[in-house]
Amino acid sequence: MDEMGPIITTPGECGKIINISATGPINQQDFDRPASYTNYGKSLIFLAAPGGDSLGSIYDYIISTSANNQVGFYVGTSQAAPMVAGVAALVLHKYGPMRPRRLERHLK
């Protein structure tokens, strides 16, 4: 019988993807703490970035814009991933175009 492999895979397992988890302090302490809602684990996570956490106070949220150009307080990996994308853009601006693996090395 042929080996079918895993029945369920996640987008992060398909390769050529930088998986980002979120960090989130609780009551403005331990800013490197994985956020309560984030995925984490050494097998798939490449980097972590601030994503805030709703378990603490409003000061543990991330200030961001919403779809209608208003500013609000948010939490989530959707806050963390743009921070990594912004750093990646700064690296590319400074060093010019590069292969994805080299960009990953710069980000690490």
C-alpha positions in Angstrom: 0.0 0.0 0.0 1.3 3.5 -0.9 2.1 6.0 1.8 -0.4 8.9 1.4 1.4 11.3 3.7 -0.4 13.7 6.0 -4.1 14.2 5.5 -4.1 17.8 6.6 -1.4 20.3 5.8 -1.2 24.0 6.5 -0.1 26.8 4.2 3.1 27.2 6.2 4.1 23.6 5.3 4.2 24.2 1.5 7.6 25.8 1.5 8.8 29.2 0.3 6.8 30.9 3.0 8.0 32.9 6.0 5.8 31.9 9.0 5.3 34.6 11.5 4.0 34.1 15.0 3.0 37.0 17.3 4.4 38.1 20.6 2.2 39.8 23.2 2.8 41.2 26.6 0.3 40.9 29.4 0.1 44.1 31.4 3.2 45.5 29.6 5.5 42.7 30.9 7.5 40.1 28.9 7.4 41.5 25.4 8.9 38.3 24.0 6.1 36.1 25.3 4.2 34.2 22.6 0.7 35.8 22.3 -2.1 33.7 23.8 -3.8 33.2 20.4 -0.7 32.6 18.2 0.7 29.4 16.7 4.1 28.5 17.9 6.6 25.7 17.6 10.1 25.2 16.3 8.9 23.2 13.3 7.1 25.9 11.4 7.7 29.3 12.9 10.4 31.4 11.3 10.1 34.7 13.2 7.9 36.4 15.8 6.9 40.0 15.8 4.7 42.2 18.1 1.0 41.3 17.7 -0.3 42.4 21.1 -2.5 40.4 23.4 -6.0 41.0 24.6 -5.5 39.2 27.9 -3.9 42.3 29.5 -4.8 45.9 29.3 -5.5 48.1 26.2 -1.8 49.1 26.4 -0.9 45.6 25.3 -2.7 46.1 21.9 -1.1 47.3 18.7 -2.1 50.7 17.3 -3.0 50.3 13.6 -5.3 51.7 10.9 -8.5 50.0 9.9 -10.1 49.5 6.4 -11.8 52.9 6.6 -8.5 54.8 7.6 -9.4 55.1 11.2 -6.9 54.3 14.0 -7.7 51.7 16.5 -6.2 49.1 18.9 -5.9 45.6 17.6 -4.3 42.2 18.3 -3.4 39.3 16.1 -0.9 37.8 13.8 -2.4 40.1 11.2 -0.6 42.8 13.2 2.7 40.9 13.5 3.1 39.9 9.8 3.1 43.5 8.4 5.9 44.4 10.9 8.1 41.7 9.4 7.1 42.7 5.9 8.1 46.3 6.7 11.5 45.2 7.9 11.9 43.0 4.8 11.1 46.1 2.7 13.8 48.1 4.5 16.4 45.3 4.0 15.5 45.2 0.3 15.7 49.0 0.0 19.2 49.0 1.6 20.7 45.9 -0.1 18.7 45.7 -3.3 17.0 42.7 -4.8 18.0 39.3 -3.4 17.0 35.7 -3.3 14.4 34.7 -0.7 16.9 32.6 1.4 19.3 35.6 1.6 16.4 37.8 2.7 15.6 35.2 5.4 19.1 35.4 6.7 18.9 39.2 7.0 15.6 38.9 8.8 17.0 36.4 11.3 
